[in-house]
Structure formats: structure tokens, C-alpha cells
Amino acid sequence: MSDVAGQRFQSRHVLGMRVDCIEASPAVSLVVSWCQAKRGRTICAANVHMVIEAWDDAAFQGLVNSSDLVLPDGQPLVWALRLLGLRQRRRVRMAPDFVDKLMAAAADAGVVVGLYGGTDEALDTIGSNLTARTPALKIGFAYAPPFRPLTKDEDHRVVADIRSAGVKLLLLGIGCPKQERWMAEHADDLDCVMIGVGAAFDLFAGRTREAPAWTRDIGLEWVYRLSLEPRRLWRRYANANPRFVALLGLQLLRERRAGRS
């Protein structure tokens, strides 16, 4: 049991990276309650790629572990939590399930939402799709960052625009680990809840299609995504997936031996 931002969660460290045991509905309620407070909070959506990034980069692992909530987005993370003794029933599937529920709850609570990532054209489509699915949703800010680091002046303007728009929930779709680093760097500058949604922007922009249900249920959604974007994704999956399985196996073996001793 760990104390995360004043809330009590059961958590486990999967290859050293914290993953919280929480289901989608209570997570939505918690996030919306956080939106009412004037404090910056960061939420990470964990999958195999993020775990391996954290394994390879201690500094990145540290910022994920210090975030306010780490949701088990990938099905392998659900299996890992179960193998480590927790009763996670199902994954908190970011897109479209969790985002849809979160947008509906945000609309009901009058929470202003902001979007950070993608292109201007993509953001127009994302905003239109989100409001079509949740007509009462208020999107007060949308920004497509350039494909380079922002200057200090640009960054200050973005922060000022987010604050002046009254954004209380900021969705970031600039990919892992960039979006997690951005959230950590701006947690003290912004008084909103920030959540890295990654590929959810591609789905709501119509750039990718939702994976068939049978692939999602058995943890093979990555195979479907790979079939759509093999050139972009094959290196990531070839590097991350086998290492995750092997390293998790070693972790479980060590913990079992430690328990016996």
C-alpha cells in the first residue's frame, strides 16, 4: 500500500516502475475530483513500452514513480499486477474507453479540457470528434507544438495560455517519454491535471483504427498496431516486448526466492 497524492492505492513496482492497482471508473472519479483543486497533477498511462523506457533510464523511472497516478493501460501490466499479488480486474484502456468516460465526467462537472500535441489539422479533428461524442464538453485550449524543443518564451506563452483558458484537465498526445517529461517539468507551473494519452490522439484524429476486441482481450493489440505501422513500430516492439517478458520473469523468480528465504 502506498500513499499517492493523499490517496491510498495498492501498487507494485514492475521492473522498478510503479503501477497502481485501480479500475477505470474509480480512476475517472478521482481525476475529476482532482480537477476541482488548484494544483498541478500528473497521470501516466503505463504500458510495456513505458516500463522498458523506465528500465533503461533511471531518471525517467523516477519521474514516473513520483507522478500522482500510474494507470495500467497495457494488458501485460494487468497480468504483471496479478502475478505480483494484486487483484487488478482489467486494464484502464486509454483510447477510446477511458478518455470517453473521462470526457463525459468532465463535461458533467464543467471541467475545461485542453489538448496539447499533434498538428493543427489533427487537433481540429480531435476536438470535433470529442465534442461529437460528448456534446457538453468544453475544450478551451488546443496547441500543436512544433517538431523541435520550444524556446523559453514559447513555453512561457503556452503555460500562460493554458492558465488563462481555465484548463483543469490537459490531455497530452506527444508520445512516451516526451509527454511524461513535459508533465513533470510543468507540474509546478500549471494548476491542472495532466494526463499523457499518447496514441489516443491518433485514434481520435482518425489516423489509426481501433483494434479488434479479440486482440485487446488477449494482449495482442500491439500486433494489430504493428500491422498498421510496421516501419514506425517494429523496432519498438522488437526491443521492448521480449525484454519485458524476460525481465519480469527474473523479477518474479527473485521475489519467489526471497519469499522462501
N, C-alpha and C positions, 0 to 999 in steps of 0.2 A: 504494500500500500504506500502510495506517495502523495504528497500534498502539492497540487498543481494549481497555482493562481488562486489559492484559497479553497479549492475543490479537492475532494478526496477521490482518487482513482486507484484502481489496481493497474499496475503497469509491469512490463517486463522489458529487459534490455535484450534486443535481438542483435547479435554481433556487436554489442556495445551501444546500440542506438535505442533510445526509449520508444516504446509503442504503448499507447494507452488502451485499456480494455473498456470500450464504450460503444453502444449501439447508435444507430443513426438518429432515431427520434430524440433520445435524451441529449445527444450532441447538438442537434438543431436548437432545442430549448435552451441549452447552456450558451450557445453562441449568441442567440438573440438577447438573452439576459445580459451578456457582456456588452452588447451594443448600446445598452442604456447607460453604461458607466463611461465617464470621461477618462479613459485610459487606453493606451495602445496595447493590443494583444496580438500574438502571432499563433497561427494554426498551420501545422504541416500535415499533408496527406501522404502517408508513408506507403511505399511500395518497394519492390526488390531493388530497383534502380537507386532509390534514395538510401537504402541500407548499405549498399556497396559503395556509394559515394561517401557515406559517413565512415565506413570501414577504412577507406583509403585516405581520408582527410580528417585528422583529429579535430581540427578547428571547426569544420563543418559539423561533425558529430556533436561537438559541444554546443553549437547554436541550436541544433535540432533538439537536443536534450533539455535545453533551457527554455524552449518555447512553451506556450501555455497549454497546448493540446497537440497530440500527435495521433492522428486518426489512422486506423488500419484500412487503408484504401485497397491494397492488393490482397487477393485471396491467399497467397502464400504467407502473408503476415498474420492472417486469421489462423492458419494451420500452426504457425510458429507459436502464437499465444497459447493455443490449446496444448501443444506439446510441452510448453513451459508452465502448464498448470492452471491456466485461466479459462473461463467459460465464455469466450467470445463467440456469439452465435453466428454472425455473418459479417461480411466486410461493410465498411462505410463507403460505398461505391460513389465516387465523387460525381461522375457525369453519366447520365443526367440525374440520377436518383437523388443524391444528397443536395446538389445545387438546386434542383426543383423544389425540394422540401424547404430548403433554407430560404429561397426567394419568396415562397408563399408565406412563410412565417415572418420574414422581414416586412413584406407588404402589409400583413395584418397588424404589425407593431409600428408601422410608419417609419421604418428604418430606411434611410437614404443609402443607396448602394453605389459604389464606384467600380470602374473597370480599368485595369492597368495591364497593357500588353497587346500583342497583335499589331495589325495595321489599321489605319483609319477606316478602310473599307470593311475589314473584318469586324471592327468594333461596331459599325453601323448595323451589320447583320446580327451580331451577338445581342446588341441591345434590342433590336426588333424581335428576335426570337424569344428572348427572356420576357419581354413585356407581352408578347402574344400568349405565352404560356401562363403568365401571371399579370393580368392587365392592370392591377392596382400597384404594381411595383414602381418605385421611384428610383430612377437612375440619374444621379446628379452630376456624375463625373465620368469621363472616358478619355483615356490618354494612350496613344500608341507611341512608345519610346523609340528613338532611333536605334539603329543597329550598331551602336557604339556606346561607350560609357557617357553618361550625362556630365556636363560641366557642373561646377558648384552652383552657378547662377541658375542653370536649367533645373537642377534638383531642388533648389530652394523655391523656385516658381511652382514646380509640381506639388510640393508639400503645401505651399500656400493655397493653391487651387483646391486641393483635396479638403483642406480645413475650411475654406470659405464656402465650399459647396455643401458643407454639413454632412459629409460622408461618415457613416458609422460602421459600414461593412465594405471592405475593399477586397475585390477579387483580383488576384494576380495570375496572369497566364503567360509568364515569360520562361517557364521551364525550370526544372531542377538541375543544379543547385542555385541558379541565379535568383529565383524568386524568394527562396528561403533566406539567402544572404541579404536581399533587398529589405525584406521584412525586419530582420534583426537589426539592420543599420538604421531603420526609421521608426522603430518601436517607441523611442523616446520623443520623436518629433510629431507623431500623429496620435490622436486620441480615439482612433477607430480600431475595430477588429480587422486583422488582415489574414487572409487565407490563400495559400498557394494552390490553385486549381489546375495548373499545368495544361494537359491536353484537353481539358474541358472546353477551353476556348475554341479549339479546332472543331469540336463536335457542334457547339452552338453556332459557330460560323459556317457550318455546312461543309467544312473541308475534309472531315472524316465521317464515317458512318458508325453507328453503334454496333458493337459486336453481337453476334447471335447469343441468345440466352444460354445455350448449352456450353459455349466456350467460357462464359463468365462463371458458371456454376462449378466447373472443374478446374478453374485456374489456368485456362488456356486462352484467355483474351489476348495475351501478348502474341500468340501465334497469328490471330486474325489481324492484329495491328501490323505485324511484320509482313504479312501478305500484301497489305495495302501500301506500305512504305519500306520495302526491303533495303534500298540503298541507304536510307537515313538511319534505320533502326537495327540492322543486323549486327553491327559492331557492339552496340549497347547490350543486346540480349546475349550475344556470344560471350561477352565478358562477364556480365552480371549473373545470369541465371545459374550456370554451373558452379560458380564460386559461392553463390548464396547457399545452394544445396550442400556443398561440401563443408563450408564453414559452419553452417547451422548444425550439421551432423556432428562435427567436432565439438561444438558448444554443448550439445545435448549429452554427448559422451562424457565430457569433462564434468558436467553438472551431476550426471548419474554416478560417476565415480566418487565425486565429492560427497554426495549424499550417503553412499555406502560407507565411506570412511568416517 
